Amino acid sequence: MKTDIQRGLVLRNEKCHEHYTTEFLYNLYSSEGKGIFDCRINVLGHLQQGGAPTPFDRNYGTKLGVKAVLWMSEKLQQVYSKGRVFANSGDTACVIGLRKKVVAFSPVTELKKVTDFEHRLPQEQWWLNLRLMLKMLANYQISLTEYISGQMEHVTRCTLSIEKGF
């Protein structure tokens, strides 16, 4: 760390050694790095699944809540007939969220087809195609010959495509 390298990253799997916890590694590096570098803990799983909401989160949650209630009211009017509610189509159970920069309702039956439930992630993630470009922008010393040309398509095209993620 005393050379020209200005950053470092320590990755730890949750199935790592029982004594080498995230807190232990943080304390070790904090103690040894005084005056040379500082440390921070960033546990991605915890960040992805909650934590203290920011004002943006609260505002966005309120907006999504209003849209969800309006959608449910509209859907109830559509499926209500003769004193009964007929919610037997696929679009009556939906999840609200962003899809290509637009707030959209996705039927649960469709989401089931494209979700990796074991890892709690989408099966296909559009941003993975941007990794090469991100490395180039971060001035990584990489060899472009390592990459398959199909993976570089987003960098070599003159126009950008929303279907491909950008």
DSSP file (Angstrom, degrees, kcal/mol; ACC not computed):
  #  RESIDUE AA STRUCTURE BP1 BP2  ACC     N-H-->O    O-->H-N    N-H-->O    O-->H-N    TCO  KAPPA ALPHA  PHI   PSI    X-CA   Y-CA   Z-CA
    1    1 A M              0   0    0      0, 0.0     7,-0.0     0, 0.0     0, 0.0   0.000 360.0 360.0 360.0 -13.3    0.0    0.0    0.0
    2    2 A K        +     0   0    0      2,-0.0     4,-0.0    35,-0.0    35,-0.0   0.558 360.0  74.1 -82.7  -6.1    3.0    2.3    0.3
    3    3 A T  S    S-     0   0    0      2,-0.1     0, 0.0     1,-0.0     0, 0.0   0.063 113.8 -71.4 -86.6-157.0    3.5    2.1   -3.5
    4    4 A D  S    S+     0   0    0      2,-0.0     2,-0.4    -2,-0.0    -2,-0.0   0.490  97.9 109.9 -81.6  -1.7    1.4    3.8   -6.2
    5    5 A I        -     0   0    0      1,-0.1    -2,-0.1     0, 0.0     3,-0.0  -0.616  45.5-175.5 -73.8 128.4   -1.6    1.5   -5.6
    6    6 A Q        +     0   0    0     -2,-0.4     2,-0.3     1,-0.1    -1,-0.1   0.457  57.4  36.1-107.3  -2.3   -4.3    3.6   -3.9
    7    7 A R        -     0   0    0     30,-0.0     2,-0.3     2,-0.0    -1,-0.1  -0.984  53.6-173.9-149.8 158.6   -6.9    1.0   -3.2
    8    8 A G        -     0   0    0     -2,-0.3     2,-0.4    -3,-0.0     0, 0.0  -0.963   9.6-151.6-148.3 162.6   -7.4   -2.6   -2.2
    9    9 A L        -     0   0    0     -2,-0.3     2,-0.5     2,-0.0    -2,-0.0  -0.994   1.7-164.0-142.8 131.0  -10.3   -5.0   -1.8
   10   10 A V        -     0   0    0     -2,-0.4     2,-0.4     2,-0.0    -2,-0.0  -0.975  11.5-163.1-115.7 121.8  -10.8   -8.0    0.5
   11   11 A L        -     0   0    0     -2,-0.5     2,-0.4     2,-0.0    -2,-0.0  -0.874   6.9-174.5-105.3 136.9  -13.6  -10.4   -0.4
   12   12 A R        -     0   0    0     -2,-0.4     2,-0.2     4,-0.0    10,-0.0  -0.996  16.1-140.6-134.3 129.7  -14.8  -12.9    2.1
   13   13 A N    >   -     0   0    0     -2,-0.4     3,-1.8     1,-0.1    -2,-0.0  -0.596  22.3-123.9 -84.9 148.2  -17.4  -15.6    1.6
   14   14 A E  T 3  S+     0   0    0      1,-0.3    -1,-0.1    -2,-0.2     8,-0.0   0.672 113.2  57.6 -66.7 -14.7  -20.0  -16.3    4.3
   15   15 A K  T 3  S+     0   0    0      3,-0.0    -1,-0.3     0, 0.0     3,-0.1   0.144  84.1 122.0 -99.0  18.8  -18.7  -19.9    4.3
   16   16 A C  S <  S-     0   0    0     -3,-1.8     5,-0.0     1,-0.2    -4,-0.0   0.003  80.1 -50.2 -67.0-179.2  -15.2  -18.8    5.1
   17   17 A H    >   -     0   0    0      1,-0.1     3,-0.6     3,-0.1    -1,-0.2  -0.268  53.8-124.1 -56.2 140.0  -13.3  -20.0    8.2
   18   18 A E  T 3  S+     0   0    0      1,-0.2     3,-0.1    -3,-0.1    -1,-0.1   0.772 108.4  45.8 -63.1 -27.4  -15.4  -19.5   11.4
   19   19 A H  T 3  S+     0   0    0      1,-0.2     2,-1.5     2,-0.1    -1,-0.2   0.705  96.8  74.0 -89.9 -20.4  -12.8  -17.4   13.1
   20   20 A Y  S <  S+     0   0    0     -3,-0.6    -1,-0.2     4,-0.1    -3,-0.1  -0.526  71.2 165.8 -91.8  69.3  -12.0  -15.1   10.2
   21   21 A T     >  -     0   0    0     -2,-1.5     4,-2.4    -3,-0.1     5,-0.2  -0.254  52.8-105.0 -77.6 168.6  -15.2  -13.1   10.4
   22   22 A T  H  > S+     0   0    0      1,-0.2     4,-2.3     2,-0.2     5,-0.2   0.904 123.2  50.7 -60.7 -41.9  -15.7   -9.8    8.6
   23   23 A E  H  > S+     0   0    0      2,-0.2     4,-2.7     1,-0.2    -1,-0.2   0.895 108.7  51.6 -64.3 -40.4  -15.3   -8.0   11.9
   24   24 A F  H  > S+     0   0    0      2,-0.2     4,-2.6     1,-0.2    -2,-0.2   0.945 111.5  46.2 -61.7 -48.1  -12.0   -9.8   12.6
   25   25 A L  H  X S+     0   0    0     -4,-2.4     4,-2.6     1,-0.2     5,-0.3   0.893 112.5  51.2 -63.1 -39.4  -10.6   -8.9    9.2
   26   26 A Y  H  X S+     0   0    0     -4,-2.3     4,-2.6    -5,-0.2     5,-0.2   0.945 111.9  46.1 -61.1 -48.3  -11.8   -5.3    9.6
   27   27 A N  H  X S+     0   0    0     -4,-2.7     4,-2.2     2,-0.2    -2,-0.2   0.890 113.0  50.9 -62.5 -39.9  -10.1   -5.0   13.0
   28   28 A L  H  X S+     0   0    0     -4,-2.6     4,-2.4     2,-0.2     5,-0.2   0.954 114.8  40.9 -62.7 -51.8   -6.9   -6.6   11.8
   29   29 A Y  H  X S+     0   0    0     -4,-2.6     4,-1.8     1,-0.2    -2,-0.2   0.864 114.4  53.1 -67.8 -35.5   -6.6   -4.3    8.7
   30   30 A S  H  < S+     0   0    0     -4,-2.6     4,-0.3    -5,-0.3    -1,-0.2   0.916 112.8  44.4 -63.9 -42.3   -7.6   -1.2   10.8
   31   31 A S  H >< S+     0   0    0     -4,-2.2     3,-0.7    -5,-0.2    -2,-0.2   0.925 118.9  40.9 -68.6 -45.2   -5.0   -1.9   13.4
   32   32 A E  H 3< S+     0   0    0     -4,-2.4    -1,-0.2     1,-0.2    -2,-0.2   0.715 113.2  54.9 -76.7 -21.2   -2.2   -2.7   10.9
   33   33 A G  T >X  +     0   0    0     -4,-1.8     4,-2.7    -5,-0.2     3,-2.3   0.323  68.2 139.9 -99.4   9.2   -3.0    0.1    8.5
   34   34 A K  T <4 S+     0   0    0     -3,-0.7     4,-0.1    -4,-0.3    -3,-0.0  -0.315  81.9   5.5 -57.5 126.2   -2.9    3.1   10.8
   35   35 A G  T 34 S+     0   0    0      2,-0.1    -1,-0.3     1,-0.1     3,-0.1   0.235 130.1  61.5  84.8 -14.2   -1.3    5.9    9.0
   36   36 A I  T <4 S-     0   0    0     -3,-2.3     2,-0.3     1,-0.5    -2,-0.2   0.790 115.2 -16.1-109.2 -46.8   -1.0    4.0    5.7
   37   37 A F     <  -     0   0    0     -4,-2.7    -1,-0.5    -8,-0.2     2,-0.3  -0.973  57.4-129.0-153.4 163.8   -4.6    3.2    4.8
   38   38 A D        -     0   0    0     -2,-0.3     2,-0.3    -3,-0.1    -8,-0.1  -0.746  20.5-138.1-114.2 166.8   -8.1    3.1    6.2
   39   39 A C        -     0   0    0     -2,-0.3     2,-0.3   -13,-0.0   -13,-0.0  -0.884  14.3-175.1-126.1 153.6  -10.7    0.4    6.2
   40   40 A R        -     0   0    0     -2,-0.3     2,-0.5     2,-0.0    -2,-0.0  -0.984  20.2-133.2-141.4 151.7  -14.4    0.1    5.6
   41   41 A I        +     0   0    0     -2,-0.3     2,-0.3     2,-0.0   -18,-0.0  -0.897  23.0 174.8-104.6 135.5  -16.9   -2.8    5.9
   42   42 A N        -     0   0    0     -2,-0.5     2,-0.9     4,-0.0    -2,-0.0  -0.820   8.6-171.4-141.1  99.2  -19.4   -3.3    3.1
   43   43 A V     >  -     0   0    0     -2,-0.3     4,-1.8     1,-0.2     3,-0.5  -0.810   7.5-163.3 -94.9 104.8  -21.5   -6.5    3.4
   44   44 A L  H  > S+     0   0    0     -2,-0.9     4,-2.7     1,-0.2     5,-0.2   0.870  83.5  56.9 -61.1 -42.9  -23.4   -6.6    0.1
   45   45 A G  H  > S+     0   0    0      1,-0.2     4,-1.2     2,-0.2    -1,-0.2   0.894 109.2  47.1 -56.7 -40.6  -26.0   -9.1    1.1
   46   46 A H  H  4 S+     0   0    0     -3,-0.5    -1,-0.2     1,-0.2    -2,-0.2   0.888 112.1  49.8 -68.9 -38.4  -27.1   -6.8    3.9
   47   47 A L  H >< S+     0   0    0     -4,-1.8     3,-0.9     1,-0.2    -2,-0.2   0.895 111.0  49.5 -66.4 -38.7  -27.1   -3.8    1.7
   48   48 A Q  H 3< S+     0   0    0     -4,-2.7    -1,-0.2     1,-0.2    -2,-0.2   0.757 113.7  46.0 -72.2 -23.4  -29.2   -5.5   -0.9
   49   49 A Q  T 3< S-     0   0    0     -4,-1.2     2,-0.4    -5,-0.2    -1,-0.2   0.095 121.1 -71.0-113.0  23.6  -31.8   -6.7    1.6
   50   50 A G    <   +     0   0    0     -3,-0.9     2,-0.3    -4,-0.1    -1,-0.1  -0.963  51.6 161.6 137.0-146.6  -32.5   -3.7    3.7
   51   51 A G        -     0   0    0     -2,-0.4    -4,-0.0    -3,-0.1    -5,-0.0  -0.706  68.2 -19.5 112.0-169.5  -30.9   -1.5    6.3
   52   52 A A  S    S-     0   0    0     -2,-0.3     2,-0.1     1,-0.1    -2,-0.1  -0.608  73.6-125.7 -74.5 121.9  -31.8    2.0    7.3
   53   53 A P        -     0   0    0      0, 0.0    -1,-0.1     0, 0.0    -2,-0.0  -0.421  18.5-137.3 -71.3 142.8  -34.0    3.6    4.6
   54   54 A T     >  -     0   0    0     -2,-0.1     4,-2.3     1,-0.1     5,-0.2  -0.416  30.6-100.7 -86.4 168.9  -32.8    7.0    3.2
   55   55 A P  H  > S+     0   0    0      0, 0.0     4,-2.5     0, 0.0     5,-0.2   0.870 127.0  54.7 -57.6 -35.3  -35.2    9.9    2.5
   56   56 A F  H  > S+     0   0    0      2,-0.2     4,-3.0     1,-0.2     5,-0.3   0.930 107.1  50.0 -61.9 -44.9  -35.1    8.8   -1.2
   57   57 A D  H  > S+     0   0    0      1,-0.2     4,-2.7     2,-0.2    -1,-0.2   0.915 112.2  47.3 -59.8 -43.7  -36.1    5.3   -0.2
   58   58 A R  H  X S+     0   0    0     -4,-2.3     4,-2.1     2,-0.2    -1,-0.2   0.920 114.3  46.1 -65.2 -44.0  -39.0    6.6    1.8
   59   59 A N  H  X S+     0   0    0     -4,-2.5     4,-2.2     2,-0.2    -2,-0.2   0.932 115.3  46.3 -63.5 -46.5  -40.2    9.0   -0.9
   60   60 A Y  H  X S+     0   0    0     -4,-3.0     4,-2.7     1,-0.2     5,-0.2   0.897 111.0  53.0 -64.3 -40.8  -39.9    6.3   -3.6
   61   61 A G  H  X S+     0   0    0     -4,-2.7     4,-2.3    -5,-0.3    -1,-0.2   0.887 108.5  50.3 -61.4 -39.4  -41.7    3.8   -1.4
   62   62 A T  H  X S+     0   0    0     -4,-2.1     4,-2.3     2,-0.2    -2,-0.2   0.922 111.0  48.6 -64.3 -44.2  -44.5    6.2   -1.0
   63   63 A K  H  X S+     0   0    0     -4,-2.2     4,-2.3     1,-0.2    -2,-0.2   0.919 113.0  46.9 -62.8 -43.7  -44.8    6.7   -4.7
   64   64 A L  H  X S+     0   0    0     -4,-2.7     4,-2.4     1,-0.2    -1,-0.2   0.880 110.5  54.1 -65.8 -36.5  -44.8    3.0   -5.4
   65   65 A G  H  X S+     0   0    0     -4,-2.3     4,-2.3    -5,-0.2    -2,-0.2   0.914 109.0  47.6 -62.2 -43.7  -47.4    2.5   -2.7
   66   66 A V  H  X S+     0   0    0     -4,-2.3     4,-2.5     1,-0.2     5,-0.2   0.931 112.9  48.4 -63.5 -46.1  -49.7    5.0   -4.3
   67   67 A K  H  X S+     0   0    0     -4,-2.3     4,-2.4     1,-0.2    -2,-0.2   0.888 111.4  51.2 -61.5 -38.1  -49.3    3.4   -7.7
   68   68 A A  H  X S+     0   0    0     -4,-2.4     4,-2.6     2,-0.2    -1,-0.2   0.912 110.6  47.4 -66.2 -42.6  -49.9    0.0   -6.2
   69   69 A V  H  X S+     0   0    0     -4,-2.3     4,-2.4     2,-0.2    -2,-0.2   0.913 113.0  48.8 -66.2 -42.0  -53.1    1.1   -4.5
   70   70 A L  H  X S+     0   0    0     -4,-2.5     4,-2.3     2,-0.2    -2,-0.2   0.910 112.3  49.2 -62.7 -41.5  -54.4    2.8   -7.7
   71   71 A W  H  X S+     0   0    0     -4,-2.4     4,-2.8    -5,-0.2    -2,-0.2   0.919 111.3  49.1 -63.2 -43.9  -53.5   -0.3   -9.7
   72   72 A M  H  X S+     0   0    0     -4,-2.6     4,-2.6     2,-0.2    -2,-0.2   0.900 110.8  50.4 -64.3 -39.9  -55.3   -2.6   -7.2
   73   73 A S  H  X S+     0   0    0     -4,-2.4     4,-1.9     2,-0.2    -1,-0.2   0.928 113.4  45.4 -62.3 -45.2  -58.4   -0.3   -7.3
   74   74 A E  H  X S+     0   0    0     -4,-2.3     4,-1.7     1,-0.2    -2,-0.2   0.915 113.6  49.3 -63.9 -43.3  -58.5   -0.4  -11.1
   75   75 A K  H  X S+     0   0    0     -4,-2.8     4,-2.0     1,-0.2    -2,-0.2   0.891 108.8  53.1 -64.5 -40.0  -57.9   -4.1  -11.2
   76   76 A L  H  X S+     0   0    0     -4,-2.6     4,-1.1     1,-0.2    -1,-0.2   0.891 107.7  51.2 -63.0 -38.9  -60.7   -4.7   -8.7
   77   77 A Q  H  < S+     0   0    0     -4,-1.9    -1,-0.2     1,-0.2    -2,-0.2   0.868 110.8  49.7 -64.7 -35.3  -63.1   -2.7  -10.8
   78   78 A Q  H  < S+     0   0    0     -4,-1.7    -2,-0.2     1,-0.2    -1,-0.2   0.871 118.0  36.7 -71.0 -37.0  -62.2   -4.8  -13.8
   79   79 A V  H  < S+     0   0    0     -4,-2.0     7,-2.5    -5,-0.1     2,-0.5   0.433  91.8 104.2-100.0   0.4  -62.7   -8.2  -12.1
   80   80 A Y  E  <  +A   85   0A   0     -4,-1.1     2,-0.3     5,-0.2     5,-0.2  -0.705  41.6 159.0 -86.3 128.3  -65.7   -7.3  -10.0
   81   81 A S  E >   -A   84   0A   0      3,-3.1     3,-1.6    -2,-0.5    -3,-0.0  -0.942  61.2 -12.4-153.2 127.8  -69.0   -8.7  -11.3
   82   82 A K  T 3  S-     0   0    0     -2,-0.3     3,-0.1     1,-0.3    -1,-0.0   0.861 127.7 -49.0  52.6  44.2  -72.3   -9.4   -9.6
   83   83 A G  T 3  S+     0   0    0      1,-0.2     2,-0.3     0, 0.0    -1,-0.3   0.559 120.9  97.7  78.9   7.2  -71.0   -9.0   -6.1
   84   84 A R  E <   -A   81   0A   0     -3,-1.6    -3,-3.1    -5,-0.0     2,-0.5  -0.928  65.8-134.3-129.3 153.3  -67.9  -11.3   -6.6
   85   85 A V  E     -A   80   0A   0     -2,-0.3     2,-0.8    -5,-0.2    -5,-0.2  -0.934  13.0-162.2-107.7 124.2  -64.3  -10.8   -7.5
   86   86 A F        +     0   0    0     -7,-2.5     2,-0.7    -2,-0.5     3,-0.2  -0.816  21.0 162.5-108.5  90.6  -62.9  -13.0  -10.2
   87   87 A A        +     0   0    0     -2,-0.8    -1,-0.1     1,-0.2     5,-0.1  -0.544  30.3 121.9-106.3  64.5  -59.1  -12.9   -9.9
   88   88 A N        +     0   0    0     -2,-0.7     2,-0.2    -9,-0.1    -1,-0.2   0.258  45.2  91.9-113.3  11.4  -58.2  -16.0  -11.9
   89   89 A S  S >  S-     0   0    0     -3,-0.2     3,-1.4     1,-0.1     4,-0.2  -0.669  83.2-111.9-102.9 163.8  -56.0  -14.5  -14.6
   90   90 A G  G >  S+     0   0    0      1,-0.3     3,-0.9    -2,-0.2    19,-0.4   0.768 110.7  61.2 -65.1 -27.4  -52.2  -14.3  -14.4
   91   91 A D  G 3  S+     0   0    0      1,-0.2    -1,-0.3    16,-0.1     3,-0.1   0.323  83.9  78.8 -86.8  11.1  -52.1  -10.5  -14.3
   92   92 A T  G <  S+     0   0    0     -3,-1.4     2,-0.5     1,-0.2    -1,-0.2   0.583  90.6  54.8 -92.7  -9.7  -54.1  -10.3  -11.0
   93   93 A A  S <  S+     0   0    0     -3,-0.9    15,-2.8    -4,-0.2    16,-0.4  -0.923  79.9 156.2-121.6 104.4  -51.0  -11.1   -8.9
   94   94 A C  E     -B  107   0B   0     -2,-0.5     2,-0.4    13,-0.3    11,-0.1  -0.816  38.1-138.1-129.5 163.1  -48.2   -8.7   -9.7
   95   95 A V  E     -B  106   0B   0     11,-2.3    11,-2.9    -2,-0.3     2,-0.3  -0.978  22.7-137.9-119.0 135.1  -45.0   -7.1   -8.4
   96   96 A I  E     +B  105   0B   0     -2,-0.4     2,-0.3     9,-0.2     9,-0.2  -0.741  45.2 115.0 -94.1 141.5  -44.3   -3.4   -8.9
   97   97 A G  E     -B  104   0B   0      7,-2.0     7,-3.4    -2,-0.3     2,-0.4  -0.979  63.0 -59.8-179.9-177.9  -40.9   -2.2   -9.8
   98   98 A L  E     +B  103   0B   0     -2,-0.3     2,-0.4     5,-0.2     5,-0.2  -0.690  39.1 178.2 -86.6 134.4  -38.6   -0.6  -12.4
   99   99 A R  E >  S-B  102   0B   0      3,-2.8     3,-1.0    -2,-0.4    -2,-0.0  -0.929  76.8 -22.0-134.7 110.8  -38.3   -2.2  -15.8
  100  100 A K  T 3  S-     0   0    0     -2,-0.4     3,-0.1     1,-0.2    -1,-0.1   0.937 127.8 -49.1  51.7  53.5  -36.1   -0.3  -18.2
  101  101 A K  T 3  S+     0   0    0      1,-0.2     2,-0.4     0, 0.0    -1,-0.2   0.536 120.5 103.6  70.2  10.5  -36.5    3.0  -16.3
  102  102 A V  E <  S-B   99   0B   0     -3,-1.0    -3,-2.8    -5,-0.0     2,-0.4  -0.977  76.1-119.2-125.5 135.0  -40.3    2.7  -16.2
  103  103 A V  E     +B   98   0B   0     -2,-0.4     2,-0.3    -5,-0.2    -5,-0.2  -0.597  49.1 169.0 -70.1 124.6  -42.4    1.7  -13.2
  104  104 A A  E     -B   97   0B   0     -7,-3.4    -7,-2.0    -2,-0.4     2,-0.6  -0.947  38.1-124.3-140.3 156.8  -44.2   -1.4  -14.3
  105  105 A F  E     -B   96   0B   0     -2,-0.3    -9,-0.2    -9,-0.2    -7,-0.0  -0.913  26.7-163.4-102.1 122.5  -46.3   -4.2  -12.8
  106  106 A S  E     -B   95   0B   0    -11,-2.9   -11,-2.3    -2,-0.6     2,-0.0  -0.927  21.3-121.2-109.8 123.2  -44.9   -7.7  -13.6
  107  107 A P  E >>  -B   94   0B   0      0, 0.0     4,-2.0     0, 0.0     3,-0.8  -0.362  18.0-129.7 -60.4 138.8  -47.1  -10.7  -13.2
  108  108 A V  H 3> S+     0   0    0    -15,-2.8     4,-2.1   -18,-0.3     5,-0.1   0.839 107.2  61.2 -59.4 -34.4  -45.7  -13.2  -10.7
  109  109 A T  H 3> S+     0   0    0    -19,-0.4     4,-0.7   -16,-0.4    -1,-0.3   0.861 107.3  44.6 -63.3 -34.5  -46.2  -16.0  -13.2
  110  110 A E  H X> S+     0   0    0     -3,-0.8     4,-0.8     2,-0.2     3,-0.7   0.893 111.3  52.5 -74.1 -40.7  -43.8  -14.2  -15.6
  111  111 A L  H >< S+     0   0    0     -4,-2.0     3,-0.6     1,-0.2     4,-0.5   0.842 100.6  62.6 -64.4 -32.7  -41.2  -13.4  -12.9
  112  112 A K  H >< S+     0   0    0     -4,-2.1     3,-0.6     1,-0.2    -1,-0.2   0.854 100.8  53.4 -60.1 -34.5  -41.2  -17.0  -11.8
  113  113 A K  H << S+     0   0    0     -3,-0.7    -1,-0.2    -4,-0.7    -2,-0.2   0.775 115.9  37.0 -71.8 -27.3  -39.8  -18.0  -15.3
  114  114 A V  T << S+     0   0    0     -4,-0.8     9,-2.7    -3,-0.6    10,-0.4   0.205  96.9  97.9-113.5  14.5  -36.9  -15.5  -15.1
  115  115 A T  E <   -C  122   0C   0     -3,-0.6     2,-1.0    -4,-0.5     3,-0.1  -0.878  60.1-147.0-112.9 136.8  -35.9  -15.7  -11.5
  116  116 A D  E  >> -C  121   0C   0      5,-3.4     5,-1.7    -2,-0.4     4,-1.1  -0.842  20.5-175.1 -93.9  96.4  -33.1  -17.7   -9.8
  117  117 A F  T  45S+     0   0    0     -2,-1.0    -1,-0.2     1,-0.2    -5,-0.0   0.817  75.8  60.5 -68.2 -31.9  -34.8  -18.3   -6.5
  118  118 A E  T  45S+     0   0    0      1,-0.2    -1,-0.2    -3,-0.1    -2,-0.0   0.913 119.5  26.9 -62.5 -41.8  -31.8  -20.0   -4.9
  119  119 A H  T  45S-     0   0    0     -3,-0.3    -1,-0.2     2,-0.2    -2,-0.2   0.438 104.0-125.7-100.9  -1.6  -29.6  -16.9   -5.2
  120  120 A R  T  <5S+     0   0    0     -4,-1.1    -3,-0.2     1,-0.2    -2,-0.1   0.909  71.5 113.2  57.3  47.0  -32.5  -14.4   -5.2
  121  121 A L  E   <S-C  116   0C   0     -5,-1.7    -5,-3.4     4,-0.0    -1,-0.2  -0.928  75.4 -91.9-138.9 160.6  -31.4  -12.8   -8.5
  122  122 A P  E     -C  115   0C   0      0, 0.0    -7,-0.2     0, 0.0     3,-0.1  -0.473  33.6-127.8 -67.3 149.9  -32.7  -12.5  -12.1
  123  123 A Q  S    S+     0   0    0     -9,-2.7     2,-0.4     1,-0.2    -8,-0.1   0.869  98.3  36.3 -68.3 -35.8  -31.4  -15.3  -14.3
  124  124 A E  S    S-     0   0    0    -10,-0.4     2,-0.5    -3,-0.0    -1,-0.2  -0.977  70.9-166.1-119.7 131.4  -30.1  -12.7  -16.9
  125  125 A Q    >   -     0   0    0     -2,-0.4     3,-1.6     1,-0.1     4,-0.3  -0.964  10.9-154.3-119.9 116.4  -28.7   -9.4  -15.8
  126  126 A W  G >  S+     0   0    0     -2,-0.5     3,-1.3     1,-0.3     4,-0.2   0.800  89.2  63.8 -60.8 -32.3  -28.3   -6.8  -18.5
  127  127 A W  G >  S+     0   0    0      1,-0.3     3,-1.8     2,-0.2    -1,-0.3   0.636  80.5  80.1 -73.3 -13.1  -25.5   -4.9  -16.8
  128  128 A L  G X  S+     0   0    0     -3,-1.6     3,-1.2     1,-0.3     4,-0.3   0.811  85.3  62.5 -62.5 -27.3  -23.1   -7.9  -17.0
  129  129 A N  G <  S+     0   0    0     -3,-1.3     4,-0.3    -4,-0.3     3,-0.3   0.633  96.0  61.2 -69.9 -12.5  -22.4   -6.9  -20.7
  130  130 A L  G <> S+     0   0    0     -3,-1.8     4,-2.5     1,-0.2    -1,-0.2   0.459  73.6  96.6 -93.1  -1.9  -21.0   -3.6  -19.4
  131  131 A R  H <> S+     0   0    0     -3,-1.2     4,-2.2     1,-0.2     5,-0.2   0.892  82.9  49.8 -58.9 -42.4  -18.1   -5.1  -17.4
  132  132 A L  H  > S+     0   0    0     -3,-0.3     4,-2.2    -4,-0.3    -1,-0.2   0.934 111.9  48.1 -61.9 -45.7  -15.5   -4.7  -20.2
  133  133 A M  H  > S+     0   0    0     -4,-0.3     4,-2.6     1,-0.2    -1,-0.2   0.900 110.2  52.5 -63.0 -39.6  -16.5   -1.0  -20.7
  134  134 A L  H  X S+     0   0    0     -4,-2.5     4,-1.7     1,-0.2    -1,-0.2   0.896 109.1  49.7 -63.2 -39.7  -16.3   -0.4  -16.9
  135  135 A K  H  <>S+     0   0    0     -4,-2.2     5,-2.4    -5,-0.2    -1,-0.2   0.899 110.9  50.0 -64.8 -39.2  -12.9   -1.8  -16.8
  136  136 A M  H ><5S+     0   0    0     -4,-2.2     3,-1.4     1,-0.2    -2,-0.2   0.920 111.0  48.7 -64.6 -43.1  -11.8    0.3  -19.7
  137  137 A L  H 3<5S+     0   0    0     -4,-2.6    -1,-0.2     1,-0.3    -2,-0.2   0.805 108.6  54.0 -67.4 -28.8  -13.2    3.5  -18.0
  138  138 A A  T 3<5S-     0   0    0     -4,-1.7    -1,-0.3    -5,-0.2    -2,-0.2   0.339 114.6-118.3 -86.7   7.2  -11.4    2.6  -14.8
  139  139 A N  T < 5 +     0   0    0     -3,-1.4    -3,-0.2     1,-0.2     2,-0.1   0.830  49.2 172.6  58.9  36.7   -8.1    2.4  -16.6
  140  140 A Y      < -     0   0    0     -5,-2.4     2,-1.3    -6,-0.1    -1,-0.2  -0.471  40.9-118.1 -66.9 146.5   -7.6   -1.3  -15.8
  141  141 A Q        +     0   0    0     -2,-0.1     2,-0.3     2,-0.0    -1,-0.1  -0.738  57.9 155.6 -86.9  91.9   -4.6   -2.8  -17.7
  142  142 A I        -     0   0    0     -2,-1.3     2,-0.6    -7,-0.1     3,-0.0  -0.836  45.6-125.6-121.4 156.6   -6.5   -5.4  -19.6
  143  143 A S    >   -     0   0    0     -2,-0.3     3,-1.5     1,-0.1     4,-0.3  -0.902  11.5-155.8-100.0 120.4   -5.9   -7.3  -22.8
  144  144 A L  G >  S+     0   0    0     -2,-0.6     3,-0.8     1,-0.3    -1,-0.1   0.668  90.1  70.3 -70.9 -14.6   -8.8   -6.9  -25.2
  145  145 A T  G 3  S+     0   0    0      1,-0.2    -1,-0.3    -3,-0.0     4,-0.1   0.670  85.7  68.6 -75.2 -15.2   -7.9  -10.1  -26.9
  146  146 A E  G <  S+     0   0    0     -3,-1.5     2,-0.3     2,-0.1    -1,-0.2   0.747  89.2  79.0 -71.2 -22.5   -9.0  -12.0  -23.8
  147  147 A Y  S <  S-     0   0    0     -3,-0.8     2,-0.2    -4,-0.3     5,-0.0  -0.639  86.4-116.0 -95.5 144.0  -12.6  -11.1  -24.5
  148  148 A I    >>  -     0   0    0     -2,-0.3     3,-1.7     1,-0.1     4,-0.7  -0.541  28.2-122.9 -71.8 139.3  -14.9  -12.8  -27.0
  149  149 A S  G >4 S+     0   0    0      1,-0.3     3,-1.0    -2,-0.2     4,-0.3   0.816 109.8  62.3 -59.3 -31.4  -15.9  -10.3  -29.7
  150  150 A G  G >4 S+     0   0    0      1,-0.3     3,-0.7     2,-0.2    -1,-0.3   0.810 100.3  54.4 -62.9 -28.3  -19.6  -10.8  -29.0
  151  151 A Q  G <4 S+     0   0    0     -3,-1.7     3,-0.3     1,-0.2    -1,-0.3   0.670 105.5  53.4 -78.3 -15.8  -19.0   -9.5  -25.5
  152  152 A M  G XX S+     0   0    0     -3,-1.0     4,-1.8    -4,-0.7     3,-1.6   0.413  77.0 102.5 -95.4   1.5  -17.5   -6.3  -26.9
  153  153 A E  H <> S+     0   0    0     -3,-0.7     4,-1.7    -4,-0.3    -1,-0.2   0.864  76.9  55.3 -54.6 -40.7  -20.4   -5.6  -29.2
  154  154 A H  H 34 S+     0   0    0     -3,-0.3    -1,-0.3    -4,-0.2    -2,-0.1   0.728 110.7  46.3 -67.6 -20.4  -21.7   -2.8  -26.9
  155  155 A V  H <4 S+     0   0    0     -3,-1.6    -1,-0.2     1,-0.1    -2,-0.2   0.821 113.6  45.7 -88.6 -34.3  -18.4   -1.0  -27.0
  156  156 A T  H  < S+     0   0    0     -4,-1.8    -2,-0.2     2,-0.0    -3,-0.1   0.683  90.2  96.8 -87.3 -18.2  -17.9   -1.2  -30.8
  157  157 A R     <  -     0   0    0     -4,-1.7     3,-0.0    -5,-0.2     0, 0.0  -0.378  66.0-144.3 -71.2 150.5  -21.3   -0.1  -31.9
  158  158 A C  S    S+     0   0    0     -2,-0.1     2,-0.3     2,-0.0    -1,-0.1   0.798  84.2  50.9 -81.9 -30.9  -21.9    3.5  -32.8
  159  159 A T  S    S-     0   0    0     -3,-0.0     2,-0.3     2,-0.0    -2,-0.1  -0.755  79.9-130.3-108.3 155.9  -25.5    3.5  -31.4
  160  160 A L        -     0   0    0     -2,-0.3     2,-0.4     5,-0.0    -2,-0.0  -0.766  17.0-148.3-103.4 150.9  -26.7    2.4  -28.1
  161  161 A S      > -     0   0    0     -2,-0.3     5,-1.6     1,-0.1     3,-0.3  -0.972  15.0-156.6-126.1 129.0  -29.6    0.1  -27.6
  162  162 A I  T > 5S+     0   0    0      4,-0.5     3,-1.3    -2,-0.4    -1,-0.1   0.836  97.3  62.5 -67.5 -32.6  -32.1    0.0  -24.7
  163  163 A E  T 3 5S+     0   0    0      1,-0.3    -1,-0.2     2,-0.1   -63,-0.0   0.846 104.7  46.5 -62.5 -33.4  -32.8   -3.7  -25.4
  164  164 A K  T 3 5S-     0   0    0     -3,-0.3    -1,-0.3   -37,-0.0    -2,-0.2   0.462 131.7 -93.0 -86.4  -2.1  -29.2   -4.6  -24.7
  165  165 A G  T < 5       0   0    0     -3,-1.3    -3,-0.2    -4,-0.2    -2,-0.1   0.108 360.0 360.0 111.2 -22.6  -29.3   -2.5  -21.5
  166  166 A F      <       0   0    0     -5,-1.6    -4,-0.5   -40,-0.1    -3,-0.1   0.261 360.0 360.0-157.6 360.0  -27.9    0.7  -23.0
